Amino acid sequence: MTARYQVVADDLRRLIAAGEYAVGDRLPPETRLAARYQVSTPTLRDALDVLQAEGLIAKFQGRGNFVCRPAERITYPGGTEGLHVVVSVVERAASGELAAHLGESPGAPITEYVCLSHREDGPQVLAHVHVPHAVSGSRVLPAGISPWGDDILGGLMDVSADGSSEVNSYDQVTARFPTGAEAQSLRITARTPVLAIHRTVTAGGGRTVACAHVVLPGIWGEAAFSGDPRGIAAADGKGSAR
């Protein structure tokens, strides 16, 4: 049985699509909407949370709920037109799962690049790129062009430990809810689904030389891969692609 808040969300979504509530319009007060749909205020707010997570409305404290302009979709990889990338660089020690993933000992020094991409209406993409000092030789790689950190990863072609210019990557895509830090950085609610893309980069000898973690809000992000379908089928059967 469909939950009552979903029924309300479906009808409000229909009204927005039909133009009854246009972009920039304020929705009726929550008490009036709750009365219209004969639901409690908490149920009505659950419905509004769904629409907010979809990017259809925005809530402003003390002003109410307003219909938003649909956001342009961003396609990974690609789809970077109009994005402004701000990069911060942090030197830190690898620990736990990150160290194991990079094939480094816990505490090994790494460089972390945090890439936050914006459009006029706010942050759109969050990416973390991790490079061990054993690979980069402590050299800070170029940064600031690509929201995915591709310019950083491209610099590894010059500094890979085995001297090989061959660099390969493997992407794994997961749909989930954001962490608290991700929601804060991207200015989304904790109930907004995101696409989390984990990229592992290896040099010619198969050694892991970097990993990147990209987060796209699902309301305007999508992942699209092309290539030999036999390669996709041979990945791991769990939603990964090469």
Helices and strands as residue ranges (DSSP letters): H 4-17, H 30-37, H 41-53, E 57-60, E 64-67, E 74-76, E 84-93, H 96-102, E 109-119, E 122-132, H 133-136, H 150-154, H 156-159, E 167-176, H 180-186, E 194-203, E 208-217, E 221-223, H 229-233, E 240-241
